[in-house]
Amino acid sequence: MINPFSKSFKAIELEIFDFLSKIPFFQALSPNEMARFLPAIHRRKYQQGEVVFFRGDPSQALYLIEKGRVNLNIDIQENMEVIRVARTQEAFGENALLADTKRIYSAIVDSEEAELIVIPYFSIQEIFASHPKIQAKMMTALAAFYNRNNQVLFSSYRNSYGFFSLSQLYEDNQ
């Protein structure tokens, strides 16, 4: 809820806040906290088949879909497999919220056209450095996002291949 005694925002800013509040990474932020991102927001249009980024690229931005669909793909034995279709009011490229990461999937526009909000990595890091509460809220949302993805991954694997030993996963990573 917007406090009528705090800073007043323009109609276009309120529209952006409304949009951001539907994206899990921004849901816990107040309008004043969301306003920190306004100078960093860029809009970009992509055409069908256009690559937003490739797996292995540096994570240079967080993407929010205003319109369209983007396939998030991994390449398995030289074939592309869609792991998720990101749609309007969803985000992708979430590892741009983390310091110095590379893309773990490729993002390719699936719809005829896609309109994306792009928030550069360096802007996110500047906001996090000067506003640790914003960082904490967004990291909590990112952890919940990764937790949901892990649950889906484990369920999918179990349904496809049967029982598996998670202890092996954790032993191999130490």
DAQUIJO-V444702 format. One record per pair of residues at least 12 apart in sequence whose ideal C-beta (glycine too) atoms are under 7 Angstrom apart, sorted by sequence separation. I is the first residue (numbers start at 1). GAP is how many residues later the second one is. If there is no record, write none. Layout:
# DAQUIJO-V444702
i = [I;I]
gap = [GAP;GAP]
This chain:
# DAQUIJO-V444702
i = [72;17;20;71;72;93;92;69;70;17;69;52;69;55;55;68;72;65;67;9;13;16;65;66;70;83;65;65;7;13;16;65;85;96;6;99;64;97;63;96;2;62;63;63;62;74;61;62;73;72;73;59;62;61;62;72;73;59;60;59;70;71;70;70;71;53;70;23;68;69;97;59;69;59;68;58;59;70;57;68;69;97;56;57;68;19;56;67;68;55;67;94;54;55;65;66;53;55;66;55;65;66;94;54;64;53;63;64;53;51;52;63;52;51;52;61;62;61;49;50;61;49;60;61;48;60;47;48;59;62;46;48;48;23;25;47;22;23;45;46;25;45;46;25;43;44;43;44;41;42;41;40;40;37;40;37;36;36;36;33;29;29;28;25;28;27;25;24;25;24]
gap = [12;14;14;14;14;14;15;16;16;17;17;18;18;19;20;20;20;21;21;22;22;22;22;22;22;22;23;24;25;25;25;25;25;25;26;26;27;27;28;28;29;29;29;30;31;31;32;32;32;33;33;34;34;35;35;35;35;36;36;37;37;37;38;39;39;40;40;41;41;41;41;42;42;43;43;44;44;44;45;45;45;45;46;46;46;47;47;47;47;48;48;48;49;49;49;49;50;50;50;51;51;51;51;52;52;53;53;53;54;55;55;55;56;57;57;57;57;58;59;59;59;60;60;60;61;61;62;62;62;62;63;63;64;66;66;66;67;68;68;68;69;70;70;72;72;72;74;74;76;76;78;79;80;82;83;90;91;95;98;101;105;108;109;113;113;114;116;117;117;121]
